[in-house]
Amino acid sequence: MDEKMGTEMASKYLSKNQAIGDKISEKAKHYVDLFFQSMELDKMKDMAYMELEENEKEEVERLIIKAFESSLPAYLPVSEVSQILGVSTQMVRRYCSEGKIKAKQRLGETGQWLIPTEQFISKPEFTKYLKRKEINREKSIRAAEIILQMIDEDEEDR
């Protein structure tokens, strides 16, 4: 998809809403435009991944690992793997025990699963997972900043 296609999609959406009387700021228009472009890019990325040969997928994995190696955890918890794969946590545990997912248990057969991150890096769903994690991180930072500001204001009032 080129920028023109995303802009056309956004324009159709925006003109439809303006027809019913919504006033839309330039910043909002720009965001909607980027949103549609992002959706189209995600589709294109997914299609490109499906066209890769197995050795090419391994190349992609190596390149992504190098790019993110300092910020990625070595292991993912079951709950996060379930989000990436779109299955329940119980299903992830079953996949681990059946060997469908590379994993080992921390305390023999009774401990938590240690699931290496690297096996999911080249999957298109992993990018979506990283985006969600970044959004949650930013929200947590904003919440912490608000709490600190409230504490500072409270201390000033004393």
Buried (B, 14 or more C-beta within 10 A) or exposed (E): BEEEEBBEBBBEBBEEBEEEEEEBEEEEBEEBBBBBBEEBEBEEEBEEBEEEEEEEEEEBBEEBBEEEEEEBEEBBBBEBBBBBBEEEBEBBBEBBEEEEBEBEBEEEEEEEBBBBBBBBBBBBBBBBBBEEEEEEEEEEEEEEEEEEEEEEEEEEEE
